[in-house]
Every structure is written in C-alpha cells, then in structure tokens.
Amino acid sequence: MRTATKHALEAVNREVDRLTAADADSARRLFDVALAISSNKQLAGALVDRSADATAKAALARRVFGERIGIGATNVLEVAVSQKWESDAQLVVAIQDAGIRAVAQVSGAHERIGAELDAFLEAISSNGELELALGSRLARGEGKVALIERLFAHSLSAETMDVLRSLVTLPSRKRIRRLTTNARESVADQAGRRVATVTVARALPEAQLERLRLALAKRFGRDVAVNQVIDQSVVGGMRVEFGDEVIDDTAAARLKNLRLQLA
C-alpha cells in the first residue's frame, strides 16, 4: 500500500471513529454513496481529480449527497473526497469500507457482526453453487440481494445484512469470499483487533481456539480474533493467515515439504 493511500485511509477512519449511535441511519447510507459514485463515472472522476481543490470536491459531495445521507455520513464523505486517490475505484472501495466500519462503530456490535460474517463465510465456503451465484459478474445486484435476504435475513442482524448487501451489489473483481474476509477484518480492526483466518479439516474445540488466539496475540503483540474456516481437503493440521503472514502446518504442506527434501 502506498504511503499516500495509507494516510488517506487513516484520515477517513479517524472520521468514522467520531460517529455515535445517533448516526446509525446515516452510517449505513455510506453504502448507497459508494454504489452511486461507482455508477456515475463523471461524478467519480470529479471527486478524485487530483488537480481539483479539496474544498471544492468536498462541496460537490455535500451538494450531491448531503441532504440524503445525514450529517455523519456527509462528514465521512467530505474527508474521503478531500484525500488523494489513485483511481475512482479506490475511492469507492474506501467509502464502502468506511460504511462497514461505521455500521460496527455506531452499533457497538463489533463482536456480533464479526461472528455473523464468519458464519456467512463458512456458509459460502461450504457451498460452491452459492458462492458462485453471489460472486457472478453476470448476475444483477438485485438478484444477489434477494438471494441473501431469502437465505440469511432470518439469522443475521440488520447491520450484517447491510454489509452483505453492499458486498454483493457493488461491482468488484474480488471473489465474495475475499470481500467478506476483508469486511470481517475491517470490523475487527475498528474494534482495535485483527483477524487471523485458521483453516482446518474439522472444527476446533473452544478451548483449543482460545489457546490458539492467546498464542497468536502473544506472537503479534495485539489482540487477535480467530475466524475458523472448515476445509476437509486440509486433512490434518491447520493453516493460519494473518495479514501477509501465512503459517501452513497442514498435512498437505508437510507432505509437499517432504517430497521437496527427497527430490
């Protein structure tokens, strides 16, 4: 990540940190903003024009969206468009991420949203047809939204459903599994934590998960939430992904290393 982009994201996240429960309705409007900017190339171009004055871009954003999205989302949006972005797509993703963080921030339900995103991730990871349907670039966003509402609205909270609607509606080249993982990490990060994705063949007992969480927290120097993914192809052992670091202690990895040693 380039330094300028990192600083831009930090500025947006600081504004999200200022949101309170009173901004609940406004916060979720950031998802609508991301979709609207993504759908209007002329507007998107104007909002990321690096030669344009930041104040003028903020005024444009306020004029287009302000009355519809409320004060909280408007403040976040103004900060976002005042930054330097490399592309309009980068701005759109930043606003969507701000929406995810904002929903968690104003609800205070970081743990619940995170757990529900874990459950959704496990559902699509174990159902290839569902993952394909939700990730298809040919399917319309409305159809994907209808599908997740039919399957998950009864078991997931309104906040998590808002996040998922945005993930399946906003155009992206990333797979739905990766988008969901990114959203999970943003929710955890907003709560001051990071997420380690642990892939195993069979679900680990709670006591073992807690020992693993404490070990990872000690290794990385901060609290860690564990997202457990069941993949029977692992056979044995586990694979841990934490940011860019991967610890692969699966049976398949050990067998591969043994073959390399014998070659």
N, C-alpha and C positions, 0 to 999 in steps of 0.2 A: 504494500500500500504506500503510495507516495505521501510525503510529509504534508503537502498542501491539503490533500484529501483527508488525511487523518485529522488535521486541525479543523477542517470543515465539519467533519462528523462530530468531533468533540464539542464544537460550538452548538450544533443542533441538539446534542444530547444534554448539554447544560440547560438549554431552554426547556426541554422535556422535563428535567428534574424539578422545574418550578411549578409544574402542573399539580393541581389538587383535585380532591373528589368533586369539587364544584365544576370542574372542567370535563366531567365524564362524557357528556354528549358531544362536546366539541372535539375531544381527543379522537374519537372514532371517525370523525369527519376527515381526518388526515388520509384515510384510505381512499375516500372519494376524490380528494385532491390529487393523489398520486395517479389514479386512473384517468382523471380529467386531463392532467398535463401530458400523460402518456398518449392520449388520444388526439391531442392538438399540437402538431409539430411546430406551428407558427408560435404559439404561446410558449412551448417548451424552449424553442430557440431564443426567444426574447428573454426568458428567465435565466438562461445560462450564458448569455452573451458576455464574454469576459471583458469586452471593451465598454460595456454599459456601466453606468454609475450604480453602485449597490443600493443607494437610497431610491433611485428611480425604479429598480427592479422590485424592491420591497413594496413601493407604492402601487406598482402594477398588480402584484399578487394580492394586495389588500383590496384593490378596486375590483378585481375579478372574483375573489372568493370571500372576502371579509364578512359580509353580512350573512352569508350562508353557513359558515363554519364556526362562528363564535370566536371569542377573544383568545382562548387558549391555543387553539389550532392556528389562528392567524399569527400569533406571536412566534410560534414554532416555524411556520411557513416563511415569515419575513426573514428570520435568521437564516433559514436554509437557502433562500434565493439570493441572499447577500454574500454567500460564500463563492469561492472559485471552484467550479466543477469542470471535469474534462469532457463531459458529454451530458446531454439531456437525460439519457438513460441513467446515469449515475445520480443525478438529482432525484429522479423518480424513485429509485431504489432507496435513497436516503430518506425521502419523505415517507415511504411505506414502512421503513424500519422505525422511523420516529413514531408512526402510528402504532406499531407493535409495542414499542416501549411505553408510549403514552397510555395505552389501554391498561397495561400492567401497573403503571405508575398511579393512575387515578383510582383504580380499583383496589390497589394494595394486595391483589390476589396473585402475586408472582408464583408462589408455590403451586396453587391450584391450576393456573394457566399452564405452567410448565408441565405438570403431571398430565394434564389433558392433551397437550401437544405430544407428549411421549406416547400416550395411548393411541392417538391418531397415527403417529409414526409407525407404531407397531402394527396397526391395522393395515396400513397400505404396504408395509414391508412384507406382510404375510399373504397379501392378495395382489398378485401381479396384474390381474384384469382391472382392479380398482385403481391401482397406481397408474396404469396406462390410460384409463379413462380420464383421470383427473389431470394427467400431465400432457394429454394430446393437444398439439397446437392447432389441430383441425376442428376440435370441438369448441363450441361457443361458451363464453364465460357463464352465461345464464344457465346453461345445462349443467355445468360443473357445480354451480352453486346449488341448484335444485337437488343434485345427487348427494352432496354432503349434508344438506338440510334433511333429506329423507333418511339418511343413514346415521347421522350423528347429533342432530338437534336435540333429541330426547336425552342424550347422555353427556353432552358438553355444555359448558356455560355460555352465556351470551357473549362474553369477552373473547373466549376462544373461537367461537363461531365467527365473530367479526374478523379475527386474524385469518382464519382459514378461507373465508370468502375473498379476502384480498389476495391471498396467495394463489388461488385458482383462477382469479379474474384478471389480475394484472399480467400482461404478456411478459414472458421470461424465457430465456433459453435454458435455464436450470431445471432439473427434474424436481417434481413435487417433494420427493424425499429430501433433497438438499435444501429446498426452500423452507421446509418445515424444520429441519435441523437448525438452519440459520435463525429462524424465528425463535426457536427454543433457546438458543444461545443468547439472543438479544434480551429475552425475558429474564434469563438468569443473570446476565451482565447488569441489567437495570437494577436488579436486587443486590448487586455487589458480588455476584458469584460468577463462576464459569462452569460450563457443562463438559463433562467427559462422556463420550459415547463408548459404551462397552458392549461388544458383540460376543455372544456366547451361544452354545448349542441349546442349552436348557436354562430356564430362569434360575437365577441365583437366590438362595435364601436371604431374607432381610438382614440377618446378622453378618453374612459374608459381604453383602452390598455395603453395609455400614463400615466394615473393616476396610474395604476397598476405597470407599470415599475418604476415610481418615488418612489412609496411606497416600492417596493422590493429593489431598490437601497439604500434607506434610512435604511431599515432593515438590509441589508447585508453589507453595508459600501462600496459598489463599484458599478460602472455602470453595468446595467443588460439589456441584450437583451431578448425579450419575444418571445418564439416560441408557437404559438397558435395551438392547436390540437382540431378538432371538433369531438365529440363523442356523438351521440344522446342518448346513454344509460345513460349519466350523468343526464339527465332530467333537473336539475336546479343546480345553484351554480357553483363552479369551484374547480378543483384540481390543486395545484401548486407544481411542483417538482423542487428543486434547489439543485443540488448535492445529498447529502444523506438526505436532509431535505424534508419532504412532508407535505403540508398544504392541508388537504382534507375537503373542505366545500361544497361538493356536497350533493344533496338531498338524495342520496343513503346512504352516510356516516352518515348524520344526522338521518335518519330513523334507521340505524343499531345501533347507539348510544342510541336512544330512546328505542329500543327493549331490549338492554342490561340493561338499567335502570329499565325497567318494569319487567324483568325476576326475 
